[in-house]
Amino acid sequence: MRRPSPATIIASIALFFSLAGTGLAASKYLITSTKQIKPSVLSSLHGAQGPRGLQGAPGSPGSPGPAGAAGAAGAAGAAGAAGTFNASSVDTVTGDGPSTITAMSTAGAVAVCPAGQVVIGGGYAWPPTGQPTGVTVQSSITQGTTAWSVTMQNTTNADVSGNFAAEAICSP
């Protein structure tokens, strides 16, 4: 093997020191914040930017801020049109239910509005003796737009007598 020439040795030493010096400078003088850059240099860097690229996707929304102060009250609105509701045109229709609700079962009753009327409310009724103990209302709801439906549940171990009825409040 041949011996390297003195020029090759000096060039290799110079290369070693230049690489070591660059690595040392990079680790010691690393810029981690724009506050480390002189403002005039920073402004010239901003001016030298090229065209902007595509805009990225929007980020997630931030947390809501505090509630603002209450605003002033608004002006009163105009009066609405006079209604045409006539209480004498409202009918209460009673639909018969079963005379007996057997032990541990449910029974239902329906009240249907006359033709041309719609149900606007409803409920249920018991004979004058009142609702028996152990019988509860399971549901009391509209059935479509023309009827009211009631379901009673007997939670006792005995049959319960007494007609209960669904009542529909109907209006044209």
N, CA and C of each residue as an Amber inpcrd file, in Angstrom:
protein
   516
   0.8310000  -1.1600000   0.0000000   0.0000000   0.0000000   0.0000000
   0.8830000   1.2320000   0.0000000   0.3800000   2.2450000  -0.7220000
   1.1430000   3.4850000  -0.8260000   0.8460000   4.4090000   0.3170000
   1.7580000   5.1610000   0.6870000   1.5890000   6.1860000   1.7180000
   0.8980000   7.4000000   1.1420000  -0.0740000   8.0130000   1.9610000
  -0.7160000   9.2220000   1.4380000   0.2800000  10.3850000   1.4020000
   0.0830000  11.2430000   0.4750000   0.9690000  12.4050000   0.3360000
   0.6590000  13.4160000   1.4220000   1.6050000  14.3440000   1.7360000
   1.3540000  15.3620000   2.7550000   0.1600000  16.2350000   2.4110000
  -0.1010000  16.4880000   1.1520000  -1.2370000  17.3290000   0.7460000
  -2.5560000  16.6400000   1.0840000  -2.6410000  15.3330000   0.8970000
  -3.8500000  14.5730000   1.2010000  -4.0920000  14.5670000   2.7010000
  -3.0270000  14.4530000   3.4910000  -3.1590000  14.4510000   4.9520000
  -3.6680000  15.8060000   5.4180000  -3.0900000  16.8940000   4.9080000
  -3.5080000  18.2500000   5.3140000  -4.9610000  18.5040000   4.8830000
  -5.3400000  18.0550000   3.6970000  -6.7090000  18.2350000   3.2100000
  -7.6930000  17.4480000   4.0820000  -7.3360000  16.2440000   4.5010000
  -8.2120000  15.4210000   5.3510000  -8.3930000  16.0570000   6.7180000
  -7.2980000  16.6180000   7.2880000  -7.3850000  17.2980000   8.5970000
  -8.2760000  18.5310000   8.4770000  -8.1140000  19.3130000   7.3900000
  -8.9360000  20.5060000   7.1890000 -10.4150000  20.1300000   7.0520000
 -10.6930000  19.0510000   6.3370000 -12.0710000  18.5890000   6.1700000
 -12.6560000  18.1650000   7.5150000 -11.9000000  17.4580000   8.3340000
 -12.3480000  17.0260000   9.6510000 -12.7190000  18.2350000  10.5120000
 -11.8410000  19.2520000  10.5810000 -12.1090000  20.4310000  11.4070000
 -13.2810000  21.2500000  10.8740000 -13.4260000  21.3190000   9.5670000
 -14.5450000  22.0990000   9.0330000 -15.8740000  21.4200000   9.3540000
 -15.9470000  20.0880000   9.2350000 -17.1800000  19.3720000   9.5760000
 -17.4550000  19.4390000  11.0740000 -16.4440000  19.3000000  11.8940000
 -16.6210000  19.3760000  13.3440000 -17.0690000  20.7700000  13.7480000
 -16.5070000  21.7800000  13.1400000 -16.8850000  23.1590000  13.4640000
 -18.3230000  23.4510000  13.0630000 -18.7550000  22.9500000  11.9010000
 -20.1360000  23.1470000  11.4570000 -21.1060000  22.4550000  12.4110000
 -20.7820000  21.2490000  12.8270000 -21.6340000  20.5220000  13.7790000
 -21.7080000  21.2410000  15.1130000 -20.5980000  21.7610000  15.5910000
 -20.5700000  22.5040000  16.8520000 -21.3990000  23.7730000  16.7380000
 -21.2540000  24.4950000  15.6350000 -22.0080000  25.7370000  15.4440000
 -23.4980000  25.4480000  15.3400000 -23.8650000  24.3670000  14.6680000
 -25.2710000  24.0260000  14.5130000 -25.9020000  23.6730000  15.8530000
 -25.1670000  22.9880000  16.7280000 -25.7340000  22.6240000  18.0190000
 -25.7300000  23.7940000  19.0000000 -24.7650000  24.6840000  18.8950000
 -24.6630000  25.7890000  19.8390000 -25.5160000  26.9860000  19.4220000
 -25.6420000  27.2380000  18.1400000 -26.3350000  28.4220000  17.6530000
 -27.6350000  28.0650000  16.9430000 -28.3320000  27.0740000  17.4480000
 -29.5920000  26.6380000  16.8640000 -30.6740000  27.6640000  17.2010000
 -31.4260000  28.1320000  16.1990000 -32.4950000  29.1200000  16.4040000
 -33.7800000  28.3490000  16.6950000 -34.3460000  28.6100000  17.8770000
 -35.5640000  27.9090000  18.2810000 -36.7550000  28.8450000  18.3980000
 -36.5510000  30.1490000  18.2440000 -37.6410000  31.1060000  18.3670000
 -37.3530000  32.3020000  17.4730000 -38.4050000  32.9470000  16.9820000
 -38.2090000  34.1430000  16.1530000 -37.6960000  35.3120000  16.9860000
 -37.7690000  35.2110000  18.3100000 -37.2400000  36.2780000  19.1790000
 -35.7170000  36.3160000  19.1510000 -35.0930000  35.2460000  18.6660000
 -33.6340000  35.2060000  18.5760000 -33.1320000  35.9100000  17.3070000
 -34.0450000  36.2910000  16.4240000 -33.6560000  36.9100000  15.1530000
 -33.8590000  38.4090000  15.2510000 -32.9020000  39.1800000  14.7660000
 -32.9660000  40.6360000  14.7590000 -34.2110000  41.0590000  13.9690000
 -35.0070000  42.0210000  14.4920000 -36.2560000  42.3930000  13.8280000
 -36.0940000  42.8020000  12.3600000 -35.0290000  43.5130000  12.0360000
 -34.8530000  43.9290000  10.6370000 -34.6040000  42.7210000   9.7360000
 -33.8830000  41.7300000  10.2470000 -33.6390000  40.5200000   9.4710000
 -34.9420000  39.7360000   9.3220000 -35.7180000  39.6810000  10.4010000
 -36.9750000  38.9590000  10.3740000 -37.9410000  39.5750000   9.3660000
 -38.0230000  40.9220000   9.3260000 -38.9300000  41.5750000   8.3820000
 -38.4840000  41.3510000   6.9470000 -37.2040000  41.2980000   6.7210000
 -36.7400000  41.0430000   5.3540000 -37.0250000  39.5990000   4.9490000
 -37.0100000  38.6900000   5.9180000 -37.3550000  37.3010000   5.6150000
 -38.8330000  37.1670000   5.2400000 -39.6810000  37.9130000   5.9320000
 -41.1070000  37.8690000   5.6260000 -41.3760000  38.4280000   4.2440000
 -40.6550000  39.4700000   3.8710000 -40.8650000  40.0860000   2.5680000
 -40.3810000  39.2070000   1.4350000 -39.4950000  38.2870000   1.6900000
 -38.9080000  37.4670000   0.6450000 -39.6860000  36.1780000   0.4160000
 -40.8490000  36.0370000   1.0180000 -41.6120000  34.8030000   0.8520000
 -42.1910000  34.7180000  -0.5540000 -42.3910000  33.5290000  -1.0160000
 -42.9930000  33.3020000  -2.3140000 -44.5050000  33.2900000  -2.1910000
 -45.1820000  32.8560000  -3.2240000 -46.6490000  32.8100000  -3.1710000
 -47.1280000  31.8100000  -2.1200000 -48.2870000  32.0970000  -1.5800000
 -48.8520000  31.2260000  -0.5440000 -49.3470000  29.9350000  -1.1570000
 -49.2690000  28.8740000  -0.4020000 -49.7430000  27.5650000  -0.8470000
 -51.2250000  27.4010000  -0.5530000 -51.7090000  26.1910000  -0.6800000
 -53.1060000  25.8980000  -0.4010000 -53.3870000  26.0300000   1.0910000
 -54.6080000  26.4190000   1.4030000 -54.9990000  26.5680000   2.8040000
 -55.3220000  25.1910000   3.3720000 -54.8950000  24.9590000   4.6000000
 -55.1400000  23.6850000   5.2640000 -56.5640000  23.5930000   5.7770000
 -56.9200000  22.4380000   6.2880000 -58.2530000  22.2120000   6.8540000
 -58.4150000  23.0440000   8.1160000 -59.6390000  23.5130000   8.4000000
 -59.8580000  24.2990000   9.6220000 -59.6230000  23.4550000  10.8670000
 -59.1640000  24.0920000  11.9040000 -58.9260000  23.4030000  13.1660000
 -60.2190000  23.2000000  13.9260000 -60.1380000  22.4900000  15.0370000
 -61.3270000  22.2630000  15.8550000 -61.6990000  23.5540000  16.5700000
 -62.9940000  23.7460000  16.8590000 -63.4210000  24.9840000  17.5230000
 -62.8530000  25.0920000  18.9260000 -62.6130000  26.3070000  19.3380000
 -62.1110000  26.5540000  20.6850000 -63.2300000  26.4860000  21.7080000
 -62.8760000  26.6200000  22.9630000 -63.8910000  26.5860000  24.0170000
 -64.6920000  27.8790000  23.9820000 -65.9670000  27.8260000  24.3910000
 -66.8030000  29.0210000  24.3510000 -66.3110000  30.0810000  25.3330000
 -66.5010000  31.3060000  24.9460000 -66.1090000  32.4140000  25.8030000
 -67.1680000  32.6840000  26.8560000 -66.9000000  33.6440000  27.7310000
 -67.8780000  33.9520000  28.7730000 -69.1300000  34.5880000  28.1730000
 -70.2440000  34.4400000  28.8780000 -71.5070000  35.0040000  28.4120000
 -71.4310000  36.5280000  28.4330000 -72.0080000  37.1220000  27.4310000
 -72.0310000  38.5810000  27.3520000 -73.1360000  39.1600000  28.2210000
 -73.1240000  40.4600000  28.3480000 -74.1460000  41.1440000  29.1380000
 -75.4900000  41.0550000  28.4210000 -76.5730000  41.0910000  29.1930000
 -77.9120000  41.0240000  28.6230000 -78.1740000  42.2550000  27.7730000
 -78.8220000  42.0440000  26.6450000 -79.1480000  43.1480000  25.7530000
 -80.3820000  43.8930000  26.2310000 -80.6290000  45.0300000  25.6150000
 -81.8030000  45.8340000  25.9590000 -83.0590000  45.1330000  25.4700000
 -84.1610000  45.3620000  26.1390000 -85.4320000  44.7550000  25.7590000
 -85.8690000  45.2890000  24.4040000 -86.4210000  44.4090000  23.5940000
 -86.8980000  44.8200000  22.2790000 -88.2520000  45.4990000  22.3700000
 -88.6430000  46.0800000  21.2570000 -89.9410000  46.7630000  21.1980000
 -91.0510000  45.7140000  21.2030000 -92.2130000  46.0910000  21.7030000
 -93.3560000  45.1870000  21.7480000 -93.8090000  44.8670000  20.3310000
 -94.1810000  43.6230000  20.0990000 -94.6530000  43.2170000  18.7870000
 -96.0840000  43.6760000  18.5490000 -96.5050000  43.5820000  17.3020000
 -97.8650000  43.9680000  16.9380000 -98.8440000  42.9390000  17.4700000
-100.0310000  43.3570000  17.7560000-101.0700000  42.4620000  18.2610000
-101.4510000  41.4670000  17.1770000-101.7230000  40.2460000  17.5670000
-102.1110000  39.2150000  16.6200000-103.5530000  39.3810000  16.1820000
-103.9230000  38.6490000  15.1660000-105.2950000  38.7080000  14.6530000
-106.2380000  38.1100000  15.6840000-107.4360000  38.6070000  15.7120000
-108.4400000  38.1170000  16.6470000-108.7960000  36.6790000  16.2940000
-108.8590000  35.8230000  17.3030000-109.1670000  34.4250000  17.0760000
-110.6440000  34.1940000  16.8280000-110.9670000  33.0240000  16.2950000
-112.3620000  32.6980000  16.0110000-112.8200000  31.5010000  16.8340000
-112.0990000  31.1890000  17.9250000-112.4580000  30.0400000  18.7430000
-113.7920000  30.2860000  19.4230000-114.6540000  29.3170000  19.3340000
-115.9750000  29.4120000  19.9470000-116.1210000  28.2180000  20.8840000
-116.1330000  28.4620000  22.1880000-116.1960000  27.3830000  23.1730000
-117.4410000  26.5320000  23.0000000-118.5070000  27.0950000  22.4730000
-119.7300000  26.3000000  22.3140000-119.5940000  25.2850000  21.1830000
-118.5330000  25.4300000  20.3390000-118.3460000  24.4660000  19.2540000
-117.4820000  23.2790000  19.6850000-117.0330000  23.2600000  20.9470000
-116.2250000  22.1590000  21.4560000-117.1510000  21.0840000  22.0220000
-116.9170000  19.8340000  21.6400000-117.7180000  18.7110000  22.1190000
-116.8570000  17.7870000  22.9550000-117.4380000  17.2180000  24.0100000
-116.7780000  16.1700000  24.7750000-117.4860000  14.8750000  24.4490000
-116.7200000  13.9250000  23.9330000-117.2750000  12.6400000  23.5240000
-116.7450000  11.5720000  24.4800000-117.6410000  10.7380000  25.0030000
-117.2510000   9.6740000  25.9180000-117.3690000   8.3370000  25.2020000
-116.3070000   7.5560000  25.2650000-116.3010000   6.2130000  24.6790000
-116.3330000   5.1930000  25.7980000-117.1970000   4.1970000  25.6870000
-117.3460000   3.1880000  26.7470000-116.1260000   2.2760000  26.8100000
-115.7770000   1.8810000  28.0450000-114.7120000   0.9260000  28.2830000
-115.3060000  -0.3630000  28.8130000-114.5070000  -1.3120000  29.1810000
-115.0180000  -2.5870000  29.6950000-115.6260000  -2.4140000  31.0920000
-116.5290000  -3.2990000  31.4330000-117.1610000  -3.2310000  32.7540000
-116.2780000  -3.8650000  33.8200000-115.3260000  -4.7000000  33.4200000
-114.4370000  -5.3650000  34.3720000-113.0330000  -5.4120000  33.7860000
-112.0410000  -5.1150000  34.6630000-110.6370000  -5.2950000  34.2740000
-110.1480000  -6.4840000  35.0810000-109.7850000  -7.5460000  34.3930000
-109.3890000  -8.7720000  35.0900000-108.0710000  -8.5650000  35.8330000
-107.8160000  -9.4580000  36.7850000-106.6260000  -9.3740000  37.6360000
-105.3580000  -9.3670000  36.7960000-104.4260000  -8.5050000  37.1630000
-103.0910000  -8.4290000  36.5520000-103.1500000  -8.2950000  35.0320000
-104.0470000  -7.4400000  34.5180000-104.1610000  -7.2680000  33.0690000
-104.3950000  -5.8040000  32.7320000-104.4660000  -5.5300000  31.4590000
-104.7540000  -4.1740000  30.9940000-106.0290000  -4.1860000  30.1760000
-106.6710000  -3.0270000  30.0990000-107.8820000  -2.8700000  29.2970000
-107.8700000  -1.4660000  28.7180000-108.5120000  -1.2990000  27.5720000
-108.4950000   0.0010000  26.9200000-109.8720000   0.4920000  26.5500000
-109.9450000   1.7910000  26.2890000-111.1740000   2.4220000  25.8260000
-110.7850000   3.5180000  24.8540000-111.6670000   3.7780000  23.8690000
-111.4010000   4.7920000  22.8500000-112.6350000   5.6660000  22.7080000
-112.4160000   6.9780000  22.5910000-113.4900000   7.9310000  22.2970000
-113.1750000   8.5580000  20.9470000-114.1620000   8.4920000  20.0140000
-113.9580000   8.9630000  18.6480000-114.7650000  10.2350000  18.4270000
-114.1050000  11.2570000  17.8380000-114.7670000  12.5290000  17.5400000
-115.7750000  12.3400000  16.4050000-116.8330000  13.1690000  16.3850000
-117.7930000  13.1120000  15.2710000-117.0980000  13.4760000  13.9480000
-117.7040000  13.0880000  12.8530000-117.1470000  13.3720000  11.5270000
-116.9360000  14.8700000  11.3620000-115.7900000  15.2490000  10.7890000
-115.4840000  16.6580000  10.5390000-114.8340000  17.3590000  11.7220000
-114.6220000  16.6600000  12.8340000-113.9770000  17.2630000  13.9980000
-112.6520000  16.5610000  14.2880000-111.7560000  17.2910000  14.9800000
-110.4610000  16.7290000  15.3770000-110.3520000  16.7380000  16.8900000
-109.5550000  15.8340000  17.4150000-109.3500000  15.7590000  18.8560000
-108.3420000  16.8390000  19.2670000-108.6830000  17.6240000  20.2880000
-107.7690000  18.6600000  20.7960000-107.3340000  18.3820000  22.2330000
-107.8250000  17.2980000  22.8030000-107.4520000  16.9200000  24.1590000
-108.2400000  15.6950000  24.5590000-108.0190000  15.2340000  25.7800000
-108.7600000  14.0670000  26.2290000-108.3500000  13.6380000  27.6200000
-108.9380000  12.5350000  28.0380000-108.6570000  11.9990000  29.3560000
-109.4840000  10.7410000  29.5760000-109.8590000  10.4860000  30.8460000
-110.6380000   9.3020000  31.1660000-111.5470000   9.6240000  32.3350000
-112.5620000   8.8070000  32.5160000-113.5170000   9.0070000  33.6130000
-113.8850000   7.6580000  34.2080000-114.1670000   7.6870000  35.5330000
-114.6510000   6.5090000  36.2380000-116.0780000   6.7870000  36.6720000
-116.8120000   5.7500000  37.0180000-118.1550000   5.9930000  37.5650000
-118.0520000   6.8170000  38.8510000-119.1400000   7.3080000  39.3490000
-119.1110000   8.1790000  40.5330000-118.3660000   7.6080000  41.7290000
-118.1970000   6.2920000  41.7870000-117.4850000   5.6940000  42.9240000
-115.9940000   6.0030000  42.8770000-115.4780000   6.4250000  41.7350000
-114.0650000   6.7940000  41.6220000-113.1950000   5.6480000  41.1510000
-111.9330000   5.9630000  40.9860000-110.9610000   4.9910000  40.4750000
-110.6210000   3.9860000  41.5670000-110.7520000   2.6860000  41.2740000
-110.4550000   1.6730000  42.2830000-108.9590000   1.6280000  42.6310000
-108.6540000   1.1930000  43.8370000-107.2710000   1.0160000  44.2740000
-106.6310000  -0.1070000  43.4630000-105.3960000   0.0910000  43.0600000
-104.6670000  -0.9210000  42.3080000-104.8280000  -0.8110000  40.8050000
-105.6440000   0.1460000  40.3180000-105.8080000   0.3470000  38.8880000
-105.1170000   1.6650000  38.5350000-104.1930000   1.5990000  37.5800000
-103.4430000   2.7920000  37.1930000-103.6200000   3.0710000  35.7070000
-103.4010000   4.3170000  35.3460000-103.4560000   4.7050000  33.9350000
-102.1050000   4.3700000  33.3200000-102.1180000   3.5460000  32.3090000
-100.8910000   3.1830000  31.6220000-100.5970000   4.1710000  30.4990000
-101.6540000   4.6250000  29.7940000-101.4810000   5.6460000  28.7600000
-102.7910000   6.3730000  28.5450000-102.6900000   7.6320000  28.1660000
-103.8380000   8.4680000  27.8280000-103.3450000   9.4110000  26.7440000
-103.5770000   9.0170000  25.4770000-102.9670000   9.7310000  24.3560000
-103.9190000   9.8470000  23.1700000-103.5560000  10.7270000  22.2120000
-104.3360000  10.8100000  20.9840000-104.1050000   9.5620000  20.1590000
-105.1370000   9.2160000  19.4110000-105.0360000   8.1050000  18.4820000
-105.3590000   8.6930000  17.1150000-104.3000000   9.0560000  16.4050000
-104.4970000   9.7800000  15.1420000-104.9390000  11.2020000  15.4480000
-105.7780000  11.7620000  14.5770000-106.2460000  13.1400000  14.7790000
-107.7090000  13.1930000  15.1720000-108.3850000  12.0300000  15.2710000
-109.8230000  12.0580000  15.5290000-110.2640000  11.2360000  16.7380000
-109.3430000  10.7210000  17.5530000-109.7540000   9.8870000  18.6880000
-108.7760000  10.0360000  19.8510000-109.2740000   9.6650000  21.0450000
-108.4610000   9.6470000  22.2620000-108.5030000   8.2400000  22.8240000
-107.3450000   7.7150000  23.2080000-107.2290000   6.3330000  23.6790000
-106.6880000   6.3100000  25.1030000-107.2820000   5.4450000  25.9410000
-106.8420000   5.2950000  27.3260000-106.6290000   3.8060000  27.5980000
-105.5200000   3.4800000  28.2830000-105.2590000   2.1000000  28.6930000
-105.0690000   2.0910000  30.2060000-105.8280000   1.2140000  30.8860000
-105.7440000   1.0620000  32.3360000-105.0880000  -0.2790000  32.6550000
-104.3970000  -0.3360000  33.7890000-103.7520000  -1.5760000  34.2080000
-104.2130000  -1.9240000  35.6100000-104.6650000  -3.1620000  35.7780000
-105.0610000  -3.6790000  37.0850000-103.8450000  -4.3960000  37.6610000
-103.2980000  -3.8730000  38.7560000-102.1050000  -4.4710000  39.3630000
-102.4450000  -5.3430000  40.5710000-103.7320000  -5.6000000  40.7460000
-104.1440000  -6.4340000  41.8820000-104.3600000  -7.8680000  41.4170000
-104.5710000  -8.7680000  42.3680000-104.8290000 -10.1850000  42.0680000
-106.3190000 -10.4830000  41.9850000-107.1290000  -9.4480000  41.8570000
-108.5820000  -9.6520000  41.7730000-109.1320000  -8.8360000  40.6070000
-110.2460000  -9.3210000  40.0480000-110.9180000  -8.5640000  39.0010000
-111.4830000  -7.2810000  39.6010000-111.4960000  -6.2030000  38.8100000
-112.0160000  -4.9200000  39.2820000-113.2040000  -4.5430000  38.4040000
-114.3410000  -4.2960000  39.0370000-115.5490000  -3.9070000  38.3040000
-115.6900000  -2.3950000  38.2960000-116.4000000  -1.8980000  37.3310000
-116.6580000  -0.4650000  37.2190000-116.2410000   0.0240000  35.8520000
-117.1680000   0.5780000  35.1430000-116.8730000   1.0400000  33.7880000
-115.9870000   2.2760000  33.8270000-114.8570000   2.2080000  33.1600000
-114.0850000   3.4180000  32.9350000-114.2680000   3.7930000  31.4740000
-114.0960000   5.0370000  31.1890000-114.3590000   5.4970000  29.8340000
-113.2720000   6.4670000  29.3800000-112.9850000   6.4440000  28.0850000
-112.0970000   7.4400000  27.4780000-112.9400000   8.6550000  27.1270000
-112.3750000   9.8430000  27.2500000-113.0780000  11.0680000  26.8670000
-112.2270000  11.8500000  25.8880000-112.8260000  12.2590000  24.7750000
-112.1430000  13.0500000  23.7650000-112.7650000  14.4230000  23.7340000
-111.9340000  15.4570000  23.6770000-112.4200000  16.8220000  23.5040000
-112.2130000  17.1520000  22.0330000-113.3200000  17.4080000  21.3420000
-113.2900000  17.5520000  19.8850000-113.7070000  18.9580000  19.4620000
-113.1470000  19.4090000  18.3390000-113.4500000  20.7330000  17.8170000
-113.4500000  20.6770000  16.2910000-114.2930000  21.5040000  15.6670000
-114.3000000  21.5180000  14.1920000-113.0200000  22.0830000  13.6110000
